[in-house]
Amino acid sequence: MPDSAPQQLLHLVIGGELTDLEHTTFKDLDQVDIVGVYPNYASALAAWKAKAQQTVDNAHMRYFVVHLHRLLDPGQDTKSSS
């Protein structure tokens, strides 16, 4: 892989109807909407915003941005700050 390639900070956008507004427990896991995986936070945020706006009328519907890069390499944030 070339050194000039931009660093991928993978993000996952998912959403679905929650059981209640106090928790992040999905009502039906079979109905969870996997929007996609994105190479950076900015593109994931744009996808999240579009899906969230489409479902604004359902108060129990929530979308989330999951920082996959933090799960894949938990020490990544500490490495970059050193």
Secondary structure in CASP SS format (residue, H / E / C, confidence):
PFRMAT SS
TARGET T0000
AUTHOR 0000-0000-0000
METHOD secondary structure of the structure
MODEL  1
M C 1.00
P C 1.00
D C 1.00
S C 1.00
A C 1.00
P C 1.00
Q C 1.00
Q C 1.00
L C 1.00
L C 1.00
H E 1.00
L E 1.00
V E 1.00
I E 1.00
G E 1.00
G E 1.00
E E 1.00
L E 1.00
T C 1.00
D C 1.00
L C 1.00
E C 1.00
H C 1.00
T C 1.00
T C 1.00
F E 1.00
K C 1.00
D C 1.00
L H 1.00
D H 1.00
Q H 1.00
V C 1.00
D E 1.00
I E 1.00
V E 1.00
G E 1.00
V E 1.00
Y E 1.00
P C 1.00
N C 1.00
Y H 1.00
A H 1.00
S H 1.00
A H 1.00
L H 1.00
A H 1.00
A H 1.00
W H 1.00
K H 1.00
A H 1.00
K H 1.00
A H 1.00
Q H 1.00
Q H 1.00
T C 1.00
V C 1.00
D C 1.00
N C 1.00
A C 1.00
H C 1.00
M E 1.00
R E 1.00
Y E 1.00
F E 1.00
V E 1.00
V E 1.00
H E 1.00
L H 1.00
H H 1.00
R H 1.00
L H 1.00
L H 1.00
D C 1.00
P C 1.00
G C 1.00
Q H 1.00
D H 1.00
T H 1.00
K H 1.00
S H 1.00
S H 1.00
S C 1.00
END
